[in-house]
Amino acid sequence: MAVLILNHHQVQELLPIAECIEVQSRALSALAEGLVYQPLRSAVVAPGAGGVLGLMPSYKSGPAGGLYGLKSVCVFPGNSALGKDIHQGAVLLFSGETGELLSMMDASAITAIRTAAVSAVATRLLANENAGDLAIIGAGVQAKVHLEAVARVRKLSKVRVASRSLESAGKFADEMSGKTGLDIEPVNSVEAAIRGADLIVTATTSREPVVKLEWIAAGAHINAVGSSIRSTREVDTATMAAASLFVDRRESTLNESGDYLKAANEGAIGPQHIKAEIGEVLTGTRPGRTSADEITLFKSLGLGIEDLASAEYLYTRAAESKAGCWIDY
């Protein structure tokens, strides 16, 4: 049979952020409804190696036998200094009926788009309706796509960006102002970015907290997306304890999130602190924001079902438009 191959550019062309927001909304709802089987991700951490290999399998049931997905991705934090995405790899899609390989797609592009799309789903559900003052911490790939994604679900009036250097924040502002038409202000500290913001995105590779509770305004919504492993965190313990915590998946958070685990190890929070999974808010089984002054925090880890759902959508779009490279396999 023919197998579909999609490169980075083709994924970007076929998976616009506005469409991916709806794809991820359906995927997280399916997870909450029990239509998805997804073991925890596994990682190959080789002594002396420059990066980590992560494996993220998932299965979604369906009328035609369902689908299996597997993202095999290398995470190399040092890539940022080289102007490359820190995520490199492939998303594989398999028939749930015969097990045949259906497609192989660039994981870097899928990861960037679907991660920002999930944050947009969370923002649409949890942020105050009039929220429009955005602080972005980080100036890499995720920061750029998150700006576009959040702008899809809230009308942005102000945007500030802080990075490791004012120079990199300035480059981000110049590039993304031209791309989005938004007025973006580079600032020289995380505090300067966050003060007064009612929307906050953290998309860094920091191992220690970059966000402090005393900087955060009442009613703000935070998307914490940079840390996806046990040993790193972006949000301080005080913020984790004070905020209403929403997650993509409880099991993943309790086992993989440095933001959660480090605060839990300090005795500040426990499993009961998690208000809901985003899918549960989508399906109406648990509430989202309950007051205008509440600080809401979405801790994003990234899930295999998000990659599978993206790949399924891309496969359908490519088949309809005859895009990509189809090879006999």
C-alpha positions in Angstrom: 0.0 0.0 0.0 1.0 3.6 -0.3 2.5 5.4 2.7 2.2 9.1 3.1 5.4 11.2 3.9 5.0 14.8 5.1 8.0 17.1 5.7 8.1 20.1 8.0 6.8 22.6 5.5 4.0 20.3 4.3 2.8 19.8 7.9 2.7 23.5 8.4 0.7 24.0 5.2 -1.8 21.3 5.9 -2.3 22.0 9.7 -3.2 25.6 10.2 -3.4 26.6 13.9 -7.1 27.5 13.7 -7.9 24.0 12.4 -5.6 22.4 14.9 -7.4 24.1 17.8 -10.6 22.3 16.9 -8.7 19.0 16.2 -7.2 19.1 19.7 -10.5 20.0 21.3 -12.0 16.9 19.9 -9.0 14.8 20.9 -9.1 15.9 24.5 -12.8 15.3 24.6 -12.2 11.8 23.3 -9.6 11.2 26.0 -12.1 12.3 28.7 -14.8 10.0 27.2 -12.6 7.0 27.5 -12.1 6.5 23.7 -8.3 6.7 24.0 -5.7 4.3 25.4 -2.4 6.0 26.2 0.4 4.6 28.3 2.9 7.0 29.8 5.7 8.1 27.5 9.0 6.5 27.9 12.5 8.0 27.4 15.9 6.7 26.4 18.4 8.7 28.5 21.8 7.4 27.4 24.9 8.2 29.5 26.9 10.9 27.8 24.4 11.5 25.0 23.6 15.0 23.9 19.8 14.6 24.0 16.9 12.3 25.0 14.8 10.0 22.8 11.1 10.0 23.8 8.5 7.5 22.7 4.8 8.5 22.9 2.3 5.8 21.8 -1.5 6.1 21.7 -4.6 4.4 20.4 -8.0 5.9 19.5 -10.9 3.6 18.9 -13.2 4.2 15.9 -15.7 2.7 13.6 -13.0 1.5 11.1 -10.9 -0.3 13.7 -9.3 2.8 15.2 -5.8 4.1 14.8 -2.5 3.7 16.5 0.0 6.5 16.7 3.6 6.7 17.8 5.7 9.8 18.1 9.4 9.1 18.3 11.2 12.3 19.1 14.6 13.4 20.1 14.8 16.4 22.5 18.0 18.5 22.2 17.7 21.7 24.2 21.0 22.9 22.7 19.3 23.2 19.3 17.9 26.6 20.2 21.4 28.1 20.0 21.8 26.6 16.5 18.5 28.1 15.3 16.9 24.6 15.2 13.8 23.3 17.0 14.7 21.3 20.1 12.2 18.6 19.0 13.3 16.4 16.1 11.7 13.1 15.0 8.6 11.6 13.3 5.0 10.8 14.0 3.9 7.4 12.7 0.2 6.6 12.0 -0.9 2.9 11.8 -4.2 1.3 10.8 -6.0 -0.1 13.9 -7.6 -2.7 11.7 -4.5 -4.2 10.0 -1.5 -2.6 11.7 -0.2 -1.3 8.4 1.9 1.9 8.4 -0.2 4.7 6.9 2.1 7.7 7.3 5.3 9.2 8.6 5.3 13.0 9.4 7.7 15.5 10.7 7.4 15.6 14.5 8.9 19.0 15.0 6.2 20.8 13.1 3.4 18.7 14.6 4.7 19.2 18.2 4.9 23.0 17.8 1.5 23.4 16.3 -0.5 21.0 18.4 1.1 22.2 21.7 0.1 25.8 21.0 -3.3 24.6 19.8 -3.9 22.8 23.1 -2.9 25.9 25.0 -5.4 27.9 22.9 -8.1 25.3 23.9 -7.2 25.8 27.5 -7.2 29.6 27.1 -10.5 29.6 25.4 -12.0 27.6 28.3 -10.3 29.2 31.3 -9.2 32.8 30.6 -11.5 35.7 31.4 -13.4 36.7 28.3 -11.9 40.2 28.3 -8.3 39.0 28.8 -6.0 40.6 26.2 -2.7 41.6 27.9 -0.3 38.8 27.0 3.1 38.1 28.5 5.3 35.6 26.6 8.3 34.2 28.4 10.7 32.7 25.8 11.4 33.6 22.2 11.8 30.2 20.5 9.6 28.1 18.3 6.9 27.5 20.9 6.7 31.1 21.9 6.1 32.1 18.3 3.4 29.6 17.6 1.7 30.3 21.0 1.4 34.0 20.1 -0.5 33.0 17.0 -2.6 30.5 18.8 -3.6 32.7 21.7 -4.5 35.5 19.3 -7.0 33.1 17.8 -9.1 32.8 21.0 -8.6 36.2 22.6 -8.4 39.7 21.2 -4.9 40.9 22.2 -4.4 44.5 23.1 -0.9 44.3 24.5 2.0 41.8 24.1 5.3 41.8 26.0 8.0 39.3 25.5 11.0 38.4 27.8 13.8 36.0 26.9 17.3 35.2 28.1 18.5 38.5 26.5 16.8 41.7 25.4 18.4 41.1 22.0 16.5 37.8 21.4 13.3 39.3 22.7 13.8 42.2 20.3 14.3 39.8 17.3 11.1 38.0 18.4 9.2 41.2 18.5 10.4 42.4 15.1 9.6 39.1 13.4 6.3 38.4 15.0 5.0 42.0 14.8 5.5 41.8 11.1 3.8 38.4 10.9 0.8 39.1 13.2 0.3 42.8 12.9 0.4 43.1 16.7 2.5 45.6 18.6 5.0 43.5 20.6 7.2 45.1 23.3 10.5 43.4 24.2 11.3 43.8 27.9 14.4 43.0 29.9 13.0 40.9 32.6 10.3 38.2 33.2 8.8 40.4 35.9 8.4 43.3 33.5 6.6 41.1 31.1 4.2 39.5 33.7 3.3 42.5 35.7 -0.3 43.5 34.6 -0.7 40.6 32.2 -3.9 38.6 32.3 -2.6 36.0 29.9 0.8 34.4 30.4 2.7 31.8 28.4 5.9 30.2 29.6 7.8 28.5 26.8 11.4 28.2 28.1 14.0 25.5 28.6 14.7 26.7 32.2 15.4 24.2 34.9 14.3 26.6 37.7 11.2 28.8 38.1 10.9 31.9 36.0 7.5 32.8 37.3 6.8 34.2 40.8 3.4 34.6 42.4 3.9 38.2 43.5 4.1 39.3 39.9 0.8 37.7 38.8 -2.4 39.7 38.6 -5.6 38.5 40.0 -7.7 36.7 37.3 -4.7 35.9 35.1 -4.5 32.7 33.1 -1.2 30.9 32.7 -0.2 28.3 30.1 3.0 26.6 31.4 4.4 24.6 28.5 8.2 24.7 28.6 8.8 21.9 31.1 7.7 18.4 30.3 10.0 16.3 32.5 10.5 15.7 36.2 13.7 17.6 36.6 12.7 21.0 35.2 10.1 23.6 36.2 9.1 27.1 35.2 6.5 28.0 37.9 7.3 28.6 41.5 5.7 26.6 44.3 3.7 29.6 45.6 2.1 30.0 42.2 1.3 26.3 41.9 -0.3 26.3 45.3 -2.3 29.5 44.7 -3.6 28.8 41.2 -6.5 26.6 40.1 -4.6 23.8 38.4 -5.8 22.3 35.1 -3.9 19.6 33.2 -4.0 17.7 29.9 -3.9 14.4 31.9 -3.7 13.6 35.6 -1.5 10.5 35.3 1.0 12.3 33.2 1.1 15.2 35.6 1.6 13.1 38.7 4.4 11.1 37.1 6.2 13.5 34.7 5.6 17.2 35.6 8.5 18.9 37.3 6.3 21.9 38.0 3.8 19.7 39.9 6.3 17.2 41.5 8.6 19.8 42.9 5.8 21.7 44.5 4.3 18.4 45.8 7.7 17.4 47.2 7.7 20.6 49.2 4.3 19.7 50.7 2.5 22.6 49.0 0.1 20.6 46.9 -1.1 17.0 46.3 -3.2 15.2 43.7 -6.4 16.8 44.9 -5.0 20.2 43.9 -5.7 19.3 40.2 -9.1 20.8 39.4 -9.7 19.0 36.2 -8.3 17.7 32.9 -9.0 20.0 30.0 -11.1 17.2 28.4 -13.3 17.1 31.4 -14.0 20.8 31.2 -14.7 20.4 27.5 -17.2 17.6 28.1 -18.8 19.4 31.0 -18.0 16.8 33.7 -15.9 19.3 35.7 -16.1 23.1 35.9 -13.4 25.5 34.7 -12.9 29.0 36.0 -15.4 29.8 38.8 -14.6 33.5 39.4 -13.1 36.5 37.7 -10.3 36.9 40.2 -9.2 33.3 40.2 -5.7 32.5 38.8 -6.0 29.6 36.4 -3.0 27.6 35.4 -2.9 25.0 32.6 0.1 22.7 33.0 0.8 21.3 29.5 2.9 18.2 29.1 1.9 17.1 25.6 0.2 13.8 24.9 0.4 11.0 22.3 -3.3 11.5 21.5 -2.5 15.1 20.5 0.0 13.8 18.0 -2.2 11.0 16.7 -5.2 13.4 16.2 -2.9 15.8 14.3 -1.6 13.0 12.1 -5.1 11.7 11.4 -6.2 15.2 10.3 -3.1 15.6 8.2 -3.6 12.2 6.6 -7.1 13.0 5.6 -6.2 16.5 4.3 -3.3 15.1 2.3 -5.4 12.4 0.7 -8.1 14.9 -0.3 -5.7 17.4 -1.8 -3.2 14.8 -3.1 -0.4 16.6 -1.1 2.8 15.1 0.3 4.8 12.2 -1.0 3.0 8.8 -1.3 5.3 5.8 -1.7 4.8 2.1 -2.1 5.9 0.3 1.1 
